[in-house]
Amino acid sequence: MRFLCLVHFDPAIIDTLPPGEWAQLGQASAAYDLDLQRRGKFIAAEALLSPDTAKTVQLRNGAVSAVDGPVAALAEPVAGFILIDAADMAEAIEIGAHIPLARIGSVEVRPVMSF
């Protein structure tokens, strides 16, 4: 079963980290992705640029609108994702709990809908 692990953290926290810790979190994240690949649990992962680079797009009555910013302002905006394959929610939570950026933010684990 596929699960999306949405990684959330406040980008301002990066400035409060001890020197080198942000780089260490990046290295740990890349290593964790490789570990998930070896275990057959990894599907895809990407980091996102800050929310101020987002555009929210809507189509209403044939008219397209695009406004600056994310859909909603969150205390901890989405910073990236990891799409995983797990046997069940318990395994997905275990995988999500070990995502290195969970140390400075949170990880929302959500099942992917099958059609």
Secondary structure, 3 states (H helix, E strand, C coil): CEEEEEEECCHHHHHHCCCCHHHHHHHHHHHHHHHHHHCCCEEEEEECCCHHHCEEEEEECCEEEEEECCCCCCCCCEEEEEEEECCCHHHHHHHHHCCHHHHCCEEEEEECCCC
